[in-house]
Amino acid sequence: MKKILISGAGGAPTENVVRSWKESGKEEYVVGIGSEPFDMVLSSVDIKYQVPYSTELNYKGRLLEILDKERPDFAHFQNDIEIRTISRMREELLNRNIKLFMPSKETIEICVDKSRSAEIWLAENIRIPKTMVIFDEKDLKKAFEKLGDDKGNIWIRATVGGGGKGALPTNNYEFAKLWIDRFDGWGNFTAAECLTPQTVTWLSIWYEGEIVVAQTRKRNSWNFGNRTLSGVTGITRVGETCSDELIDRIAIDSIKAIDKRPHGIFGVDMTYDKKGVPNPTEINISRFFTTVYFFTKAGLNLPEIFKNIALYGEFPHLKKKINPLPNGLIWIRGMDREPVLTTEEKIEQELNLM
């Protein structure tokens, strides 16, 4: 039996990948590593190991110790910062005959830092929200002058990290200054023009420059959005399958601008501007988004496709590579309850019976 190691054991992004693997046509033994003990208790992996956070000095030694003990055939990681750490030490995994299915080192470095992606897209004439890095108070004042909308609002966020880390829409300079101070974010925050609340994600798997499969999902609402200043949490409450050739083209152009020969997982997050054009805001690189199990239950098991390529060199036979799922499938999530796969028609029928 093949053995897979995955990071983030017990966390929702990892567990939805593991669930998808467990529903695969092949059976593998899954080794989970994680840094949060209480999360790990909840994990469905076959064996668990605690590791330091990847930013800590003893992470590498502990990881290599586990790798030498378990000898996995394939390893996959589900956190941006950890992915960057692993990318930088990938030779040490490959020398142990552990397979990886990751983009190039350069691509990962660019995509983990949102400001670097924005610079490339701007140079390639890909439409993005006007953005600038905030190094000091002078830059912050300039951002309000140049990027503010008709109400003076700009969008501030950290350059590294997911889940809307450090995100704040505001038209108040003093508040913005205090916010960046709070996060010690000078030089590590960007300011951008505010877009609309409408967002989509184009999740794709590539192999040596060729698309294997891609599926679009729009986000209809966030969980716990009313508990944050930005309204953004990174936790999708209602997702819906959709397809649009404009989204496909922009996503592919955004990826190819950064990597001419994409390889691995690329998840392009896009937000619509006030003219109705989706603007790329970031690429979630080398990892699946949290609600990937939505696609699995709908009939498109992306984690299975991913590990079958990496472990067995087996590729899927799909009638459509881009957006093979039908439009209008809805995935509803809540805390401490099983998600529901449904459609708008079924929701209307159910509500009419109440």
N, C-alpha and C positions, 0 to 999 in steps of 0.2 A: 504493500500500500504506500502511495506517495504521501509525503509529509509537507505541509505548508506552515510557515510562520507568518503571523499577522500581528501588527501592533494595535494599541488602543483597545485591548480586550475589555469588554463590558460596556464601552461607550457605544452610543447608537450608530455612529457611522460604521464602526467595525462590525457590530452585531448584525447589521442588515446585510453586510457582505457575507458573513459567516452563515446566516440563514439561507442566503442564496446558494452558497456552496453546498449546504446540507440538502438542498432540494435539487442538486445537480444529478446528472445521470451517472456520474462516477463518484466513488467514495474516497476521500482523503482524510488523513489524520491532521487535525489543526492544532498548532501550538500557538497560544496567545501570550503576548507580553503586554504589560501596561504599567502605568505609574500611579494609578488611583486604586487603592485596595478595595474600596467599597464598590467601584465600578466592576472590578474583576470578579467579585463575588457573583455578580449577575451574568457573567459571560457564559456562553454555550460552547466555548472551545473545548477541546479534549484534555488539554493540560495548560496550566497557567504559570507564568513566572513574572514576578515584580521586577521592574527595572527603574533606575533613576530617570528623571526627565532628560530628554535628549540634549538640553542645553547644559547639563551638569557634566563635570569632568569625568566622573566614573561611569557614565552611560556606556561608552564604547567598550570598556573592559568587561562590564557585566553582560552586554549583548554578545560579545564574542565568546564569552564563557558559555552562554546558553546555546549559541550556534554550534559550538564544538561538542556539546553534550547531546543535543537533539538531532543535529545533522539534517536540517530540512532540505527538501529538494528545491523549494521555491520560497521566496519571502516577499511580502507586500506590506506597505505602510500607509496609514490613513490620516496623518497629520502633517500639515505643511512644514513646520519647523523640523520635525523628525525626518521627513522626506529629504529635506535639504542636507541634514546631517548624514543620512545614509548615502545619499548621492555622492557626497564628498569622500566617503570611505568605501565606495562600491567595489573597488578592486579586492578588498579584504574579504568580501562575501563571495565574489566570483572565484577567487583563488581557493575557496573552500567548496567549489562546485555547487554553490547555491545560485539558482537562476533568479534573475531580476527581469522585470518587464517595465523599464523606466525610460523616460526621455533622456536626452543628453544632459550632462552636467550643466552646460551653459543655459539650456532651456529652463531647467529647474531653478537656477539662480535668478533668471529674469522673471519667471512667473511668480515666485514666492514674494518678490518685491514689486508691488503694484505700480510704483512710480516708474520702474524701468520698462514695464510693459507699455505704460502710457506713452513714454518717450518714443518707443519703437512705432506704435500705432500712429502717433502724430506724424512721424517722419514718413510713414507709408501712406499717408492721406486717408487713414481709416477714421471715420467719424467717431469721436469720443467726447465726453464732457471736458470742457476746458479745465485743465488741472495744473497745479503748481505745488512743489514741495515747500513746506513752511520751515525755514531755517531760523527765523527770528521774528521779532515783533514788526519789523519793517515789512517783511514778506506777508505777514498776516494782514496788515493794513492794505497792502497792495491787492491782496486776494479779494477783500471786500469791495475795493474800488473797481476791479476788473471783472470779477466773476459773479457779483451779486445779481439776483433776479429783480423783478419789479418791486419786490418787497425787501430787497437787500439781503436775502438769504444766500448763504453758501453752504456747501457740504464738506465737513471735516471728517477725516478718518485716518487710522493708522495704516502705514504702507505695508506692514507685514501682519498676517493673522486673519482668521476667518470669523464668521458669525457677526459681521458688522462691528468688529473691534474698534472701539474709540469713535464710532460714528456719531455725528452731531450735526443736524441742520440748524443754523442760527443766523440771525441778522444783528447780533449783539457782539461787538468787538471785545468788550471786557469779559463777557462770558466765555467766548472762544479762547481768549488768552488764558483764563483760569483753567479751562478744560485741558488745553495742551500742557500747561504747567502740571496739572494733576497726573497726567500720564508720562511726564518727563519726555514729551513727544517732539521737541524742537529738532528738526532734521529727520524725524521719523513719522511725520504726519503730512498729509496732503490736503489741499483745499481744492474744491471743484465746484462747478456750477451745479445747481440743483436740477435734477431730472424729474420725471413723473414717478408715481409709485409702481408702475407696471413693469414687471421683470420676467425674464425667461432665462432658462439654462439649456445649453446645447451640449449634452454629454456624449463623448465619442471615444472610441478605441481605434488606434492606428497601428499599422505594422509596416515599418520601414518605408514610410512615406505614403502609404495607401490607407484609405478609410476601410476599416473592417465593418463598423456599424456606428450609427449616431442616432440619438433620439432627443427630441425637444420636449421640454416641460415648462409650462408657465406656472407662476406662483400666484394664486388668488388671494392668499393671506398668510401672515406670520403668526405662529404661536407666541403668546406673551408680548406681542408688539406694543400693547398698551402700557407695558411696564418699563419701556425704555424711552429715552428722549428722542431717539431717531425713528422709533417705530420699527426698526430692523433688529432681528435677533439671530438670523441664520437658521431658524427652526421653522420649516415650512409647515403650515397648518393645513392648507388645501392646495394640492398640486393638480394640474390637468395636462394631459397629453395634447399636443398641438403640432402643426406643421406649417411652415411658411418658407417659400423659396428665398425670400429676402434674408430671413434669419439664417438659413443654411449658408448662403453666400457670405454674409458678414462673418459668421463663425469660422468658416474655412479660411477666409482672407485673414482674420485675426490670428489664427493658428499659424498659417504659412508665413505671416510677417515675422513671427518669432522663430519658427523652426521650419526650414525648407523641407525637412524629411521627418515629419512627426512620427513618434514611436511611443506607444503606451496610451495612457488615459489623459484626455484633455477635456475639461469641463468649462465652457465659455459662459460666464455670467454676463447678461446684457440687460440694460435698463433703457426704456423708451424715453426719448426726448420729447419736447413739446410739439415737435413736428411729426411725431409718430414713427420715428426711425430708431430701431434698437441700437444702442451704443454699447460696445464691449467695455466692461468695467474691470474684469479680472479673468484670469484663467486659473481654475482650480486644477493644479497639475499633479498627475500621477496618483490620483485618488478618486474614489467614487463619492458622490454627494450622499448625504445621510439618507435620503428617501429612495435610494436605488432599489430597495425591495419593492417599491411601487411597480417598477417596470417588470421585476421578476414575477410578481403575482399577476400582472397583466399579460404575461407570456413572453417577455424578453429578458432573459437572465444574463445581464451583462457581466456580473462577476464570474459566472460559469464560462462564458465565452472567453473572458480574460485569462482565467487560470488554465483553460484547455489549450489555449495558444501557448502560454508560457511553459506548461508542464509536458504537453503531449504533441505540440505542433499541429493541433487540430483546429481548423477554422470553420465557422458556421456556414450553413447553406441558407441564405436569406433571399426571399424574393425581392426585397427592398433593403438596401444598405442604410439609407437615410430615412428616418421616421417610419420604421416598419409597423409600429403600433397605430391603431386607429385614433383619430382625434376624439376628444371629449371624454376620455376615461378620467375619472376623478378619484383622488386619493385623499382621504380625510384622516387627520391625525389628532390625537388628544393625549393628555397625560394619563398614565395608568390605565390605558384601554387599548384594545387591538385596533389598528387602523382599518378603515373600510374602503374597499374598492367599489366604485359605483359610477353612475352617470347622472347628468342633470335631469334626464327624463325620469329615472328611478327616484331621485330626490323629490321631484315635483309630485310624483305619484304617492310617495310616502307621506309628504306633508299634507296632501289633499285628504288623506284618510284620518288625519288627526282632528 
